[in-house]
């Protein structure tokens, strides 16, 4: 695979040079000029300079393409700012979209009898409900009532297509456990990126959608 897809290093900042000179106190504008000179002098195909622009129109076009190519979003930084170790002195700009999903199951909070996250599903072309991600941004005051409601709806299988996976080496045994519910509740969630047929990260709960039928929640929303 190293021959078919050779690795590249993409550089976006220059903090010191080969002589040990530290550039942390220099502004981003000056560090960028030093970096561009370094990449040009290296003259190697596997050392790549990250794209940057001061043109708002161009940045918006990059943001519009985010999620469909090599990028997830745009990072905005101050040109006159020094490098600040340990400080998030930048703004991550992502394409935030929303989708209506069916609640096919839930997980309890760790060491708690209350719901911790909702497991989300979308209907595929075959009419099966596939698990696509989760949302855990549930208001604390809503957990007790929501837990009672979901427990009263417990009924297998929850998902009729792809189901939530079991615990991985990164998770605890409890995090792999989930409770199936009747696919009747629809929730609108906000998401930033889709990988394959799943939300890459956890989503943000926006609102319940009692006005929408579960069968209307299809993959067309995130295509």
C-alpha positions in Angstrom: 0.0 0.0 0.0 2.9 2.3 0.6 3.7 2.1 -3.1 0.0 2.5 -4.2 -0.7 5.3 -1.8 2.6 6.9 -0.6 2.5 8.9 2.6 2.8 12.7 2.5 3.5 15.1 5.4 1.3 18.2 5.2 2.9 21.2 7.0 0.8 24.1 8.3 3.2 25.9 10.7 6.9 26.5 11.4 7.9 26.6 15.1 11.7 26.3 14.7 14.3 25.7 12.1 17.1 23.2 11.6 19.5 25.5 13.4 17.4 25.4 16.6 16.0 29.0 16.2 12.5 29.1 17.9 9.8 31.1 16.1 7.0 30.9 18.6 6.9 34.6 19.3 6.8 35.5 15.6 3.4 36.3 14.1 1.6 33.7 12.0 2.2 35.9 8.9 6.0 35.7 9.4 5.9 32.0 10.4 4.0 31.2 7.2 6.6 33.0 5.1 9.4 30.9 6.8 7.4 27.7 6.2 6.8 28.5 2.5 10.5 29.1 2.1 11.3 25.8 3.8 8.9 23.7 1.7 10.2 25.4 -1.5 13.9 24.6 -0.5 13.0 21.0 0.4 11.6 20.5 -3.1 10.1 17.1 -2.3 6.8 15.7 -3.5 6.1 14.0 -0.2 6.4 17.3 1.7 3.2 19.4 1.1 2.3 22.9 2.1 -1.2 23.2 3.5 -3.6 25.5 1.6 -4.4 28.9 3.0 -6.1 32.0 1.8 -7.1 35.5 2.9 -10.0 35.5 0.4 -13.3 35.0 2.2 -15.0 33.9 -1.0 -12.4 31.2 -1.6 -12.6 30.0 2.1 -16.4 29.7 1.7 -15.9 27.6 -1.4 -13.6 25.3 0.6 -16.2 25.1 3.4 -18.9 24.3 0.9 -16.9 21.3 -0.4 -16.1 20.1 3.1 -17.2 16.5 3.8 -17.1 15.6 0.1 -13.3 15.5 -0.4 -10.1 15.6 1.6 -11.3 18.2 4.2 -13.8 18.4 7.0 -13.8 22.1 7.4 -11.8 25.3 7.6 -9.5 26.6 10.4 -9.4 30.3 10.9 -6.3 31.9 12.6 -5.1 35.4 13.4 -2.3 36.5 11.1 -0.9 38.8 13.8 -0.9 36.1 16.5 2.1 34.3 18.0 2.1 30.5 18.5 0.5 29.8 21.9 1.3 26.2 23.2 -1.6 24.6 24.9 -4.0 27.4 23.8 -6.7 26.9 21.2 -6.0 30.2 19.5 -8.1 29.3 16.4 -11.6 28.8 15.2 -12.7 25.5 13.6 -15.4 26.2 11.1 -17.4 23.2 10.0 -20.4 22.6 7.8 -23.2 21.9 10.3 -26.2 20.2 9.0 -29.2 18.5 10.6 -31.1 15.3 10.0 -34.3 13.7 11.3 -33.5 10.2 12.8 -35.4 7.4 14.3 -34.6 6.4 17.9 -34.0 2.6 17.6 -32.5 2.1 21.0 -30.7 3.8 24.0 -27.9 3.2 26.4 -27.9 4.0 30.1 -25.4 6.3 31.8 -22.5 4.6 33.4 -23.4 3.6 36.9 -26.8 5.2 36.6 -30.4 4.0 35.9 -31.0 7.0 33.6 -30.7 7.2 29.9 -27.3 8.4 28.7 -27.6 8.4 24.9 -30.1 7.8 22.1 -29.1 5.4 19.3 -30.1 6.9 15.9 -31.3 5.1 12.8 -32.1 5.9 9.2 -34.1 3.7 6.7 -32.1 2.3 3.8 -33.3 1.6 0.3 -34.5 -1.9 1.3 -36.7 -0.3 4.0 -34.5 -1.6 6.9 -33.5 0.7 9.8 -29.7 1.1 10.0 -27.9 2.4 13.0 -26.0 5.6 12.0 -24.8 7.1 15.3 -25.9 8.5 18.6 -26.7 11.6 20.5 -25.9 12.1 24.2 -26.6 15.9 24.6 -29.8 15.3 26.7 -30.8 17.9 29.2 -30.3 16.7 32.8 -33.8 17.8 33.7 -35.3 15.6 30.9 -33.5 12.4 31.7 -35.9 11.0 34.3 -39.0 11.4 32.2 -37.3 10.3 29.0 -35.9 7.2 30.7 -39.5 6.2 31.8 -40.8 6.8 28.3 -38.0 4.7 26.6 -38.2 1.8 29.1 -42.0 1.6 28.4 -41.1 1.3 24.6 -38.5 -1.4 25.0 -39.0 -4.0 22.3 -36.6 -5.9 20.1 -35.1 -5.7 17.5 -34.9 -1.9 17.5 -32.8 -1.8 14.3 -33.8 -4.1 11.5 -30.7 -3.4 9.4 -27.2 -2.6 10.7 -27.2 -2.7 14.5 -24.9 -1.0 17.1 -21.6 -2.8 17.4 -20.4 -4.4 20.7 -17.7 -3.1 22.9 -14.3 -2.3 21.3 -10.9 -2.2 22.8 -11.5 1.5 23.4 -14.7 1.1 25.3 -15.9 -0.6 28.5 -18.2 -3.6 28.5 -21.1 -1.4 29.7 -20.7 0.9 26.7 -21.5 -2.0 24.3 -24.8 -2.7 26.0 -27.9 -1.1 24.5 -31.7 -1.4 24.8 -33.9 -1.7 21.7 -37.1 0.3 21.5 -40.0 0.4 19.1 -38.9 2.7 16.2 -41.6 5.3 16.8 -39.7 8.4 18.0 -38.2 10.9 15.6 -35.5 13.4 16.7 -33.7 16.1 14.8 -29.9 16.2 15.4 -27.1 18.3 14.2 -24.0 16.7 12.7 -20.8 17.9 11.1 -19.5 15.0 9.0 -20.5 11.6 7.6 -18.1 8.7 7.1 -19.5 6.0 4.9 -23.1 5.6 6.2 -22.5 6.8 9.8 -22.1 10.1 11.6 -18.4 10.4 12.3 -18.9 12.0 15.7 -21.6 12.2 18.2 -24.5 14.5 17.2 -26.2 17.3 19.0 -29.8 16.9 20.1 -32.0 19.7 18.6 -35.6 18.8 19.1 -38.2 16.0 18.9 -40.2 15.7 15.7 -43.6 14.3 16.6 -44.9 15.7 13.3 -42.7 13.4 11.2 -43.3 9.8 10.5 -40.3 7.5 11.1 -40.5 6.1 7.6 -39.6 9.5 6.3 -36.2 9.4 7.9 -34.0 8.0 5.1 -30.4 8.3 4.0 -31.3 10.9 1.4 -30.9 13.5 4.2 -27.2 12.9 4.5 -26.3 11.8 1.0 
